[in-house]
Amino acid sequence: MRANRMKYKVSVDRSLCIACGVAPSLCPQVFELGEDNGKTRIVDKYSEEDSEDTSVGVIPKEFYDCVEQAAEACPVQAITIEGIKE
């Protein structure tokens, strides 16, 4: 059961982001285009830090696969994922 408690820290380097929309289209549960500069950010539900240059959030394990797909599809590699233990 401990593995189910795994969470992931997701970071978007918004200074690299080109606002192509691929992450929100692949994983809208976690990503959206920000109203501030049109670049990808973590949705409010999971957001822990949000600025013009960076968006960081913590997501449950259930969204790992779609976040990983978005990170791999990002043309500028602006999304990183890191496991965190609870």
MODELLER restraints for C-alpha pairs under 7 A, 6 or more apart:
rsr = mdl.restraints
at = mdl.atoms
rsr.add(forms.Gaussian(group=physical.xy_distance, feature=features.Distance(at['CA:4:A'], at['CA:61:A']), mean=6.81, stdev=0.5))
rsr.add(forms.Gaussian(group=physical.xy_distance, feature=features.Distance(at['CA:5:A'], at['CA:86:A']), mean=6.71, stdev=0.5))
rsr.add(forms.Gaussian(group=physical.xy_distance, feature=features.Distance(at['CA:6:A'], at['CA:60:A']), mean=6.92, stdev=0.5))
rsr.add(forms.Gaussian(group=physical.xy_distance, feature=features.Distance(at['CA:6:A'], at['CA:61:A']), mean=5.89, stdev=0.5))
rsr.add(forms.Gaussian(group=physical.xy_distance, feature=features.Distance(at['CA:6:A'], at['CA:84:A']), mean=6.49, stdev=0.5))
rsr.add(forms.Gaussian(group=physical.xy_distance, feature=features.Distance(at['CA:6:A'], at['CA:85:A']), mean=5.81, stdev=0.5))
rsr.add(forms.Gaussian(group=physical.xy_distance, feature=features.Distance(at['CA:6:A'], at['CA:86:A']), mean=6.61, stdev=0.5))
rsr.add(forms.Gaussian(group=physical.xy_distance, feature=features.Distance(at['CA:7:A'], at['CA:58:A']), mean=6.60, stdev=0.5))
rsr.add(forms.Gaussian(group=physical.xy_distance, feature=features.Distance(at['CA:7:A'], at['CA:59:A']), mean=5.73, stdev=0.5))
rsr.add(forms.Gaussian(group=physical.xy_distance, feature=features.Distance(at['CA:7:A'], at['CA:60:A']), mean=4.78, stdev=0.5))
rsr.add(forms.Gaussian(group=physical.xy_distance, feature=features.Distance(at['CA:7:A'], at['CA:61:A']), mean=5.40, stdev=0.5))
rsr.add(forms.Gaussian(group=physical.xy_distance, feature=features.Distance(at['CA:7:A'], at['CA:83:A']), mean=6.12, stdev=0.5))
rsr.add(forms.Gaussian(group=physical.xy_distance, feature=features.Distance(at['CA:7:A'], at['CA:84:A']), mean=5.53, stdev=0.5))
rsr.add(forms.Gaussian(group=physical.xy_distance, feature=features.Distance(at['CA:7:A'], at['CA:85:A']), mean=6.76, stdev=0.5))
rsr.add(forms.Gaussian(group=physical.xy_distance, feature=features.Distance(at['CA:8:A'], at['CA:58:A']), mean=5.47, stdev=0.5))
rsr.add(forms.Gaussian(group=physical.xy_distance, feature=features.Distance(at['CA:8:A'], at['CA:59:A']), mean=5.33, stdev=0.5))
rsr.add(forms.Gaussian(group=physical.xy_distance, feature=features.Distance(at['CA:8:A'], at['CA:60:A']), mean=6.49, stdev=0.5))
rsr.add(forms.Gaussian(group=physical.xy_distance, feature=features.Distance(at['CA:8:A'], at['CA:61:A']), mean=6.87, stdev=0.5))
rsr.add(forms.Gaussian(group=physical.xy_distance, feature=features.Distance(at['CA:8:A'], at['CA:81:A']), mean=6.43, stdev=0.5))
rsr.add(forms.Gaussian(group=physical.xy_distance, feature=features.Distance(at['CA:8:A'], at['CA:82:A']), mean=5.49, stdev=0.5))
rsr.add(forms.Gaussian(group=physical.xy_distance, feature=features.Distance(at['CA:8:A'], at['CA:83:A']), mean=4.47, stdev=0.5))
rsr.add(forms.Gaussian(group=physical.xy_distance, feature=features.Distance(at['CA:8:A'], at['CA:84:A']), mean=5.51, stdev=0.5))
rsr.add(forms.Gaussian(group=physical.xy_distance, feature=features.Distance(at['CA:9:A'], at['CA:57:A']), mean=5.74, stdev=0.5))
rsr.add(forms.Gaussian(group=physical.xy_distance, feature=features.Distance(at['CA:9:A'], at['CA:58:A']), mean=4.53, stdev=0.5))
rsr.add(forms.Gaussian(group=physical.xy_distance, feature=features.Distance(at['CA:9:A'], at['CA:59:A']), mean=6.54, stdev=0.5))
rsr.add(forms.Gaussian(group=physical.xy_distance, feature=features.Distance(at['CA:9:A'], at['CA:81:A']), mean=5.72, stdev=0.5))
rsr.add(forms.Gaussian(group=physical.xy_distance, feature=features.Distance(at['CA:9:A'], at['CA:82:A']), mean=5.10, stdev=0.5))
rsr.add(forms.Gaussian(group=physical.xy_distance, feature=features.Distance(at['CA:9:A'], at['CA:83:A']), mean=6.24, stdev=0.5))
rsr.add(forms.Gaussian(group=physical.xy_distance, feature=features.Distance(at['CA:9:A'], at['CA:84:A']), mean=6.71, stdev=0.5))
rsr.add(forms.Gaussian(group=physical.xy_distance, feature=features.Distance(at['CA:10:A'], at['CA:56:A']), mean=5.66, stdev=0.5))
rsr.add(forms.Gaussian(group=physical.xy_distance, feature=features.Distance(at['CA:10:A'], at['CA:57:A']), mean=5.34, stdev=0.5))
rsr.add(forms.Gaussian(group=physical.xy_distance, feature=features.Distance(at['CA:10:A'], at['CA:58:A']), mean=6.08, stdev=0.5))
rsr.add(forms.Gaussian(group=physical.xy_distance, feature=features.Distance(at['CA:10:A'], at['CA:80:A']), mean=5.75, stdev=0.5))
rsr.add(forms.Gaussian(group=physical.xy_distance, feature=features.Distance(at['CA:10:A'], at['CA:81:A']), mean=4.64, stdev=0.5))
rsr.add(forms.Gaussian(group=physical.xy_distance, feature=features.Distance(at['CA:10:A'], at['CA:82:A']), mean=6.52, stdev=0.5))
rsr.add(forms.Gaussian(group=physical.xy_distance, feature=features.Distance(at['CA:11:A'], at['CA:55:A']), mean=5.76, stdev=0.5))
rsr.add(forms.Gaussian(group=physical.xy_distance, feature=features.Distance(at['CA:11:A'], at['CA:56:A']), mean=4.42, stdev=0.5))
rsr.add(forms.Gaussian(group=physical.xy_distance, feature=features.Distance(at['CA:11:A'], at['CA:57:A']), mean=6.59, stdev=0.5))
rsr.add(forms.Gaussian(group=physical.xy_distance, feature=features.Distance(at['CA:11:A'], at['CA:79:A']), mean=5.61, stdev=0.5))
rsr.add(forms.Gaussian(group=physical.xy_distance, feature=features.Distance(at['CA:11:A'], at['CA:80:A']), mean=5.24, stdev=0.5))
rsr.add(forms.Gaussian(group=physical.xy_distance, feature=features.Distance(at['CA:11:A'], at['CA:81:A']), mean=6.55, stdev=0.5))
rsr.add(forms.Gaussian(group=physical.xy_distance, feature=features.Distance(at['CA:12:A'], at['CA:41:A']), mean=6.53, stdev=0.5))
rsr.add(forms.Gaussian(group=physical.xy_distance, feature=features.Distance(at['CA:12:A'], at['CA:54:A']), mean=5.75, stdev=0.5))
rsr.add(forms.Gaussian(group=physical.xy_distance, feature=features.Distance(at['CA:12:A'], at['CA:55:A']), mean=5.08, stdev=0.5))
rsr.add(forms.Gaussian(group=physical.xy_distance, feature=features.Distance(at['CA:12:A'], at['CA:56:A']), mean=6.33, stdev=0.5))
rsr.add(forms.Gaussian(group=physical.xy_distance, feature=features.Distance(at['CA:12:A'], at['CA:78:A']), mean=5.48, stdev=0.5))
rsr.add(forms.Gaussian(group=physical.xy_distance, feature=features.Distance(at['CA:12:A'], at['CA:79:A']), mean=4.59, stdev=0.5))
rsr.add(forms.Gaussian(group=physical.xy_distance, feature=features.Distance(at['CA:12:A'], at['CA:80:A']), mean=6.64, stdev=0.5))
rsr.add(forms.Gaussian(group=physical.xy_distance, feature=features.Distance(at['CA:13:A'], at['CA:53:A']), mean=6.15, stdev=0.5))
rsr.add(forms.Gaussian(group=physical.xy_distance, feature=features.Distance(at['CA:13:A'], at['CA:54:A']), mean=5.00, stdev=0.5))
rsr.add(forms.Gaussian(group=physical.xy_distance, feature=features.Distance(at['CA:13:A'], at['CA:55:A']), mean=6.80, stdev=0.5))
rsr.add(forms.Gaussian(group=physical.xy_distance, feature=features.Distance(at['CA:13:A'], at['CA:78:A']), mean=4.93, stdev=0.5))
rsr.add(forms.Gaussian(group=physical.xy_distance, feature=features.Distance(at['CA:13:A'], at['CA:79:A']), mean=6.47, stdev=0.5))
rsr.add(forms.Gaussian(group=physical.xy_distance, feature=features.Distance(at['CA:14:A'], at['CA:39:A']), mean=6.27, stdev=0.5))
rsr.add(forms.Gaussian(group=physical.xy_distance, feature=features.Distance(at['CA:14:A'], at['CA:40:A']), mean=6.69, stdev=0.5))
rsr.add(forms.Gaussian(group=physical.xy_distance, feature=features.Distance(at['CA:14:A'], at['CA:52:A']), mean=6.64, stdev=0.5))
rsr.add(forms.Gaussian(group=physical.xy_distance, feature=features.Distance(at['CA:14:A'], at['CA:53:A']), mean=4.57, stdev=0.5))
rsr.add(forms.Gaussian(group=physical.xy_distance, feature=features.Distance(at['CA:14:A'], at['CA:54:A']), mean=5.12, stdev=0.5))
rsr.add(forms.Gaussian(group=physical.xy_distance, feature=features.Distance(at['CA:14:A'], at['CA:55:A']), mean=6.91, stdev=0.5))
rsr.add(forms.Gaussian(group=physical.xy_distance, feature=features.Distance(at['CA:14:A'], at['CA:78:A']), mean=7.00, stdev=0.5))
rsr.add(forms.Gaussian(group=physical.xy_distance, feature=features.Distance(at['CA:15:A'], at['CA:53:A']), mean=4.86, stdev=0.5))
rsr.add(forms.Gaussian(group=physical.xy_distance, feature=features.Distance(at['CA:16:A'], at['CA:76:A']), mean=6.61, stdev=0.5))
rsr.add(forms.Gaussian(group=physical.xy_distance, feature=features.Distance(at['CA:16:A'], at['CA:78:A']), mean=5.75, stdev=0.5))
rsr.add(forms.Gaussian(group=physical.xy_distance, feature=features.Distance(at['CA:17:A'], at['CA:39:A']), mean=6.14, stdev=0.5))
rsr.add(forms.Gaussian(group=physical.xy_distance, feature=features.Distance(at['CA:17:A'], at['CA:40:A']), mean=6.87, stdev=0.5))
rsr.add(forms.Gaussian(group=physical.xy_distance, feature=features.Distance(at['CA:17:A'], at['CA:76:A']), mean=6.69, stdev=0.5))
rsr.add(forms.Gaussian(group=physical.xy_distance, feature=features.Distance(at['CA:17:A'], at['CA:78:A']), mean=5.80, stdev=0.5))
rsr.add(forms.Gaussian(group=physical.xy_distance, feature=features.Distance(at['CA:18:A'], at['CA:39:A']), mean=6.72, stdev=0.5))
rsr.add(forms.Gaussian(group=physical.xy_distance, feature=features.Distance(at['CA:19:A'], at['CA:38:A']), mean=6.10, stdev=0.5))
rsr.add(forms.Gaussian(group=physical.xy_distance, feature=features.Distance(at['CA:19:A'], at['CA:39:A']), mean=4.49, stdev=0.5))
rsr.add(forms.Gaussian(group=physical.xy_distance, feature=features.Distance(at['CA:19:A'], at['CA:40:A']), mean=6.14, stdev=0.5))
rsr.add(forms.Gaussian(group=physical.xy_distance, feature=features.Distance(at['CA:21:A'], at['CA:33:A']), mean=6.93, stdev=0.5))
rsr.add(forms.Gaussian(group=physical.xy_distance, feature=features.Distance(at['CA:22:A'], at['CA:70:A']), mean=6.71, stdev=0.5))
rsr.add(forms.Gaussian(group=physical.xy_distance, feature=features.Distance(at['CA:22:A'], at['CA:73:A']), mean=6.99, stdev=0.5))
rsr.add(forms.Gaussian(group=physical.xy_distance, feature=features.Distance(at['CA:22:A'], at['CA:74:A']), mean=6.58, stdev=0.5))
rsr.add(forms.Gaussian(group=physical.xy_distance, feature=features.Distance(at['CA:23:A'], at['CA:31:A']), mean=6.15, stdev=0.5))
rsr.add(forms.Gaussian(group=physical.xy_distance, feature=features.Distance(at['CA:23:A'], at['CA:70:A']), mean=4.63, stdev=0.5))
rsr.add(forms.Gaussian(group=physical.xy_distance, feature=features.Distance(at['CA:23:A'], at['CA:74:A']), mean=6.83, stdev=0.5))
rsr.add(forms.Gaussian(group=physical.xy_distance, feature=features.Distance(at['CA:24:A'], at['CA:31:A']), mean=4.67, stdev=0.5))
rsr.add(forms.Gaussian(group=physical.xy_distance, feature=features.Distance(at['CA:24:A'], at['CA:32:A']), mean=4.93, stdev=0.5))
rsr.add(forms.Gaussian(group=physical.xy_distance, feature=features.Distance(at['CA:24:A'], at['CA:33:A']), mean=6.89, stdev=0.5))
rsr.add(forms.Gaussian(group=physical.xy_distance, feature=features.Distance(at['CA:26:A'], at['CA:66:A']), mean=6.49, stdev=0.5))
rsr.add(forms.Gaussian(group=physical.xy_distance, feature=features.Distance(at['CA:26:A'], at['CA:70:A']), mean=5.84, stdev=0.5))
rsr.add(forms.Gaussian(group=physical.xy_distance, feature=features.Distance(at['CA:27:A'], at['CA:66:A']), mean=5.29, stdev=0.5))
rsr.add(forms.Gaussian(group=physical.xy_distance, feature=features.Distance(at['CA:27:A'], at['CA:67:A']), mean=6.16, stdev=0.5))
rsr.add(forms.Gaussian(group=physical.xy_distance, feature=features.Distance(at['CA:27:A'], at['CA:70:A']), mean=6.64, stdev=0.5))
rsr.add(forms.Gaussian(group=physical.xy_distance, feature=features.Distance(at['CA:30:A'], at['CA:42:A']), mean=5.62, stdev=0.5))
rsr.add(forms.Gaussian(group=physical.xy_distance, feature=features.Distance(at['CA:30:A'], at['CA:43:A']), mean=5.48, stdev=0.5))
rsr.add(forms.Gaussian(group=physical.xy_distance, feature=features.Distance(at['CA:31:A'], at['CA:40:A']), mean=6.39, stdev=0.5))
rsr.add(forms.Gaussian(group=physical.xy_distance, feature=features.Distance(at['CA:31:A'], at['CA:41:A']), mean=5.65, stdev=0.5))
rsr.add(forms.Gaussian(group=physical.xy_distance, feature=features.Distance(at['CA:31:A'], at['CA:42:A']), mean=4.76, stdev=0.5))
rsr.add(forms.Gaussian(group=physical.xy_distance, feature=features.Distance(at['CA:31:A'], at['CA:43:A']), mean=5.50, stdev=0.5))
rsr.add(forms.Gaussian(group=physical.xy_distance, feature=features.Distance(at['CA:32:A'], at['CA:40:A']), mean=5.52, stdev=0.5))
rsr.add(forms.Gaussian(group=physical.xy_distance, feature=features.Distance(at['CA:32:A'], at['CA:41:A']), mean=5.55, stdev=0.5))
rsr.add(forms.Gaussian(group=physical.xy_distance, feature=features.Distance(at['CA:32:A'], at['CA:42:A']), mean=6.37, stdev=0.5))
rsr.add(forms.Gaussian(group=physical.xy_distance, feature=features.Distance(at['CA:32:A'], at['CA:43:A']), mean=6.03, stdev=0.5))
rsr.add(forms.Gaussian(group=physical.xy_distance, feature=features.Distance(at['CA:33:A'], at['CA:39:A']), mean=5.08, stdev=0.5))
rsr.add(forms.Gaussian(group=physical.xy_distance, feature=features.Distance(at['CA:33:A'], at['CA:40:A']), mean=4.39, stdev=0.5))
rsr.add(forms.Gaussian(group=physical.xy_distance, feature=features.Distance(at['CA:33:A'], at['CA:41:A']), mean=5.99, stdev=0.5))
rsr.add(forms.Gaussian(group=physical.xy_distance, feature=features.Distance(at['CA:34:A'], at['CA:40:A']), mean=5.91, stdev=0.5))
rsr.add(forms.Gaussian(group=physical.xy_distance, feature=features.Distance(at['CA:34:A'], at['CA:41:A']), mean=5.84, stdev=0.5))
rsr.add(forms.Gaussian(group=physical.xy_distance, feature=features.Distance(at['CA:41:A'], at['CA:55:A']), mean=5.34, stdev=0.5))
rsr.add(forms.Gaussian(group=physical.xy_distance, feature=features.Distance(at['CA:42:A'], at['CA:55:A']), mean=5.99, stdev=0.5))
rsr.add(forms.Gaussian(group=physical.xy_distance, feature=features.Distance(at['CA:42:A'], at['CA:56:A']), mean=6.53, stdev=0.5))
rsr.add(forms.Gaussian(group=physical.xy_distance, feature=features.Distance(at['CA:42:A'], at['CA:57:A']), mean=6.13, stdev=0.5))
rsr.add(forms.Gaussian(group=physical.xy_distance, feature=features.Distance(at['CA:46:A'], at['CA:57:A']), mean=5.13, stdev=0.5))
rsr.add(forms.Gaussian(group=physical.xy_distance, feature=features.Distance(at['CA:46:A'], at['CA:58:A']), mean=5.53, stdev=0.5))
rsr.add(forms.Gaussian(group=physical.xy_distance, feature=features.Distance(at['CA:46:A'], at['CA:59:A']), mean=6.00, stdev=0.5))
rsr.add(forms.Gaussian(group=physical.xy_distance, feature=features.Distance(at['CA:47:A'], at['CA:56:A']), mean=5.93, stdev=0.5))
rsr.add(forms.Gaussian(group=physical.xy_distance, feature=features.Distance(at['CA:47:A'], at['CA:57:A']), mean=4.13, stdev=0.5))
rsr.add(forms.Gaussian(group=physical.xy_distance, feature=features.Distance(at['CA:47:A'], at['CA:58:A']), mean=6.74, stdev=0.5))
rsr.add(forms.Gaussian(group=physical.xy_distance, feature=features.Distance(at['CA:48:A'], at['CA:56:A']), mean=5.68, stdev=0.5))
rsr.add(forms.Gaussian(group=physical.xy_distance, feature=features.Distance(at['CA:48:A'], at['CA:57:A']), mean=4.83, stdev=0.5))
rsr.add(forms.Gaussian(group=physical.xy_distance, feature=features.Distance(at['CA:49:A'], at['CA:55:A']), mean=5.59, stdev=0.5))
rsr.add(forms.Gaussian(group=physical.xy_distance, feature=features.Distance(at['CA:49:A'], at['CA:56:A']), mean=5.00, stdev=0.5))
rsr.add(forms.Gaussian(group=physical.xy_distance, feature=features.Distance(at['CA:49:A'], at['CA:57:A']), mean=6.64, stdev=0.5))
rsr.add(forms.Gaussian(group=physical.xy_distance, feature=features.Distance(at['CA:50:A'], at['CA:56:A']), mean=6.38, stdev=0.5))
rsr.add(forms.Gaussian(group=physical.xy_distance, feature=features.Distance(at['CA:71:A'], at['CA:77:A']), mean=6.57, stdev=0.5))
rsr.add(forms.Gaussian(group=physical.xy_distance, feature=features.Distance(at['CA:71:A'], at['CA:79:A']), mean=5.02, stdev=0.5))
rsr.add(forms.Gaussian(group=physical.xy_distance, feature=features.Distance(at['CA:71:A'], at['CA:80:A']), mean=6.56, stdev=0.5))
